[in-house]
Amino acid sequence: MHMHSELLFANDIFYAAFVTGDFRAMDAIWAVRHPVSCIHPGAGTLEGREEVMESWAHILTSGDTEGFHCMDARAHVCGETGWITCFEVLGEGALIATNIFVLENGDWKIAHHQAAATKARPEEPESASKAN
């Protein structure tokens, strides 16, 4: 359960950086020693840290992240790899997302983020953070 809590905390750091537009925090949560990739909604695959971080720099300076939050985050751990499935909610709209993390120097770092449109909706806040 300890690893699940740490993974959920790392996911919280990712979304805090997203909401506040904090590029330094976003840069710090992404893996350095492992390959990284990202698929933003409606876009193609970004490969490599430089390309991925350039996309986040653009998103975080767009001003479109205010009011955005993560809901119904569920953690899964398999050795030194973990992933979170969750909803990204802004107003009445929601995306479904997967964040894949790897352990680097004992800390969870994101190796892949993907978000896509969905008709599904998050569960009520009482069950917002579950560990499986």
Summary of the structure (lengths in Angstrom):
residues: 132
radius of gyration: 13.8
end to end distance: 8.7
largest distance: 38.6
contacts: 377
relative contact order: 0.22
helix: 31%
strand: 40%
